[in-house]
Amino acid sequence: MRFDLSGPVHLTSVDWQSGDHRRTIAASLVQGVYVLEHDREHNIQGDEALAPLWWKSFNFQLYRPLVDNKDSSIFGAIYEFKPIAFNYYQAGIIPQYVVAFRGTITKKHCFLQDAWLDLNVSMIHEVHKSSRFRIAMETVQNMVSIAGVSNIWLAGHSLGSSIAMLAGKNMANSGSFLESYLFNNPFITVPIERIIKGNKQRNKIHCVSSFLKAGFTVAVKGSQNDTFTGLSAWTPNICVNPADGICSKFIRYFERREDMESLGFRGIERLAAQTSVIELLKSAFGRESQVIHLIPSAHLTINHSPSQTFMQAHGIHQWFRAGLDLQSKVYHY
């Protein structure tokens, strides 16, 4: 984890109507959670604390940190917007509160719990049963009841992005669509692109895979999945880097839906896109699971800026930098 001490100094004046500015602020608040945990670990307090650099310039203050009861680490934070002038606040445009979640920290005191949750996200698909997610979900529900849906943002990076996405999906299932910024969200699948080089062969395998998953979906869940369809009105901002193998599969996930529709298999892909083989197998044996990364709609932002290392491609710091080479597209289910 990298700790810039300057904060996002390039953003001297905030245009809350700008998608780039909103993304930068959300990423900075997530970085603030990382630095909060850094300050806690090293007992840095008061004027010496580094974390406030990441929210003060945007007129936020720390409302409350979120603490994991397993390892006592700070895994999230609630920020409250405190404008310098009363007439500066714009309801529905500027969030009154932002609930943000950090990703995995490799320090010894955090690593075991974070790594276990990473495994739950990517392989076991049972992170919804964890105490960390229960705290996160209760927090989001409480903040929505206090301030209303239009005044709450969700934000997260990596593992924290998965927690934010699952919380957002649960809220969307009840009709509450929260503005969300999800950075480098894990999307773990079999790396077909690396195993099979030819485009024709890959497309055939993807096509066969979609037909198989669609068939299993009908057999296990039935042909109508109102839960997935009901989520389609929620369009979270998903930010990925193609050089990051942890999150880059989101790019192909949405492109593949368009490819299948162009071939006339729209109905098949609509069924295939809402489930995974692991989820179907577990469902067949009566095991509950929730595959977090499967999402009907999204505002997908791809960072094509050069990345020298995996940490650059996966890190949160790329999303609050100036001069990024970004490509964005909205996908509706």
C-alpha positions, -999 to 999 in steps of 0.1 A, spaced: 0 0 0 13 34 -10 8 65 12 10 98 -7 12 125 19 0 154 -3 -35 143 -10 -51 151 -44 -35 185 -48 -44 189 -85 -81 192 -77 -81 228 -64 -116 236 -74 -144 210 -73 -171 208 -100 -196 184 -85 -213 180 -119 -181 165 -133 -178 127 -134 -140 129 -132 -142 151 -101 -167 128 -85 -146 97 -92 -115 115 -79 -132 125 -46 -146 89 -41 -112 74 -47 -96 99 -23 -121 90 4 -113 53 0 -76 62 3 -85 80 35 -96 46 49 -63 30 41 -45 59 58 -68 58 88 -58 22 94 -21 32 89 -25 60 115 -42 36 140 -16 9 136 12 34 142 -7 54 169 -5 86 150 -31 110 164 -41 147 165 -23 171 143 2 144 133 -25 123 117 -21 118 79 -56 106 70 -74 140 71 -54 151 41 -76 129 20 -110 145 29 -105 180 44 -99 197 11 -133 184 -2 -151 197 29 -157 163 45 -151 153 80 -148 118 96 -182 109 109 -172 74 122 -146 47 114 -158 12 108 -139 -14 128 -137 -52 121 -144 -70 153 -122 -99 143 -88 -80 141 -98 -46 153 -86 -30 121 -104 0 104 -119 -14 72 -142 15 64 -154 50 73 -184 72 71 -176 107 59 -200 137 64 -200 167 40 -196 199 59 -197 229 35 -181 262 44 -212 280 33 -248 269 39 -259 276 3 -230 256 -11 -247 223 -5 -267 208 -34 -289 179 -23 -289 150 -47 -256 162 -63 -232 165 -34 -235 135 -10 -243 143 26 -225 111 36 -201 87 19 -195 52 32 -161 39 20 -143 6 23 -106 -2 19 -91 -33 2 -66 -58 14 -37 -47 36 -7 -70 36 5 -60 71 6 -89 96 -22 -76 119 -47 -74 90 -35 -99 64 -51 -131 78 -86 -116 81 -83 -98 48 -70 -128 30 -98 -150 43 -123 -124 31 -106 -123 -3 -110 -161 -6 -147 -157 3 -151 -131 -24 -133 -150 -52 -138 -187 -45 -163 -195 -17 -188 -168 -24 -199 -165 12 -186 -131 22 -222 -121 29 -220 -143 60 -189 -125 74 -191 -101 104 -173 -74 83 -201 -74 57 -228 -75 84 -213 -43 99 -210 -27 65 -246 -36 56 -261 -24 88 -241 9 84 -254 15 49 -290 8 59 -287 31 90 -272 60 69 -299 57 43 -326 58 70 -309 90 84 -302 109 52 -321 93 24 -310 74 -7 -301 104 -28 -277 117 -2 -255 86 3 -226 74 -18 -209 40 -16 -172 37 -25 -146 9 -22 -114 -6 -36 -106 -42 -43 -120 -62 -14 -137 -31 -2 -152 -27 -36 -168 -61 -33 -182 -53 0 -196 -20 -14 -210 -38 -44 -228 -64 -24 -242 -38 0 -254 -18 -31 -270 -48 -47 -289 -56 -14 -301 -20 -12 -311 -21 -49 -331 -52 -43 -352 -32 -19 -356 -3 -44 -328 19 -30 -303 28 -58 -272 43 -43 -246 62 -63 -215 39 -61 -179 41 -71 -163 6 -73 -125 5 -79 -107 -26 -91 -135 -49 -81 -124 -86 -82 -138 -106 -111 -122 -140 -109 -128 -165 -138 -109 -191 -158 -83 -172 -179 -95 -184 -212 -77 -156 -231 -44 -168 -218 -50 -205 -224 -65 -202 -259 -50 -177 -282 -73 -177 -313 -103 -154 -313 -125 -179 -331 -117 -206 -306 -122 -183 -276 -156 -171 -290 -167 -207 -295 -159 -216 -259 -176 -184 -246 -207 -193 -267 -208 -229 -254 -202 -217 -219 -232 -192 -221 -255 -220 -234 -244 -243 -206 -249 -217 -179 -282 -206 -193 -294 -242 -192 -282 -247 -156 -298 -214 -146 -332 -226 -159 -328 -260 -143 -317 -247 -109 -333 -212 -106 -361 -213 -132 -362 -192 -163 -372 -160 -145 -348 -143 -121 -367 -113 -108 -338 -104 -84 -313 -99 -112 -337 -81 -135 -347 -59 -106 -311 -48 -102 -309 -34 -137 -320 1 -127 -289 4 -105 -259 16 -125 -228 16 -103 -196 32 -115 -171 4 -120 -135 14 -126 -111 -12 -140 -76 -14 -155 -70 -39 -183 -35 -47 -169 -51 -58 -136 -60 -94 -139 -81 -92 -108 -107 -68 -122 -102 -67 -160 -127 -95 -167 -154 -69 -162 -145 -56 -196 -151 -89 -214 -181 -96 -193 -200 -67 -207 -185 -69 -242 -195 -105 -244 -231 -97 -237 -231 -73 -267 -214 -100 -288 -240 -126 -280 -268 -101 -287 -253 -94 -321 -254 -131 -329 -291 -133 -319 -286 -150 -285 -298 -121 -264 -321 -143 -242 -294 -170 -237 -268 -144 -226 -293 -127 -203 -296 -159 -184 -259 -168 -185 -248 -133 -173 -266 -136 -140 -249 -167 -126 -216 -186 -123 -208 -223 -125 -198 -223 -88 -230 -207 -77 -251 -231 -97 -232 -261 -84 -236 -249 -48 -273 -242 -54 -278 -277 -67 -265 -291 -34 -285 -267 -13 -256 -244 -4 -263 -207 -4 -238 -184 -21 -237 -149 -36 -214 -142 -65 -208 -105 -60 -193 -94 -93 -223 -104 -115 -242 -72 -122 -269 -63 -148 -259 -26 -155 -228 -5 -150 -210 27 -160 -177 10 -168 -146 32 -168 -114 17 -182 -80 32 -174 -57 28 -204 -29 48 -188 4 27 -188 10 6 -157 46 -5 -150 37 -30 -123 7 -50 -110 5 -27 -80 1 3 -103 -26 -14 -123 -45 -26 -92 -38 3 -68 -64 29 -57 -39 58 -63 -44 56 -101 -80 68 -97 -72 102 -81 -44 111 -105 -46 138 -131 -43 132 -169 -56 97 -170 -64 80 -204 -99 68 -196 -126 52 -217 -162 50 -204 -193 33 -215 -227 27 -199 -242 -8 -202 -279 -14 -195 -293 -48 -190 
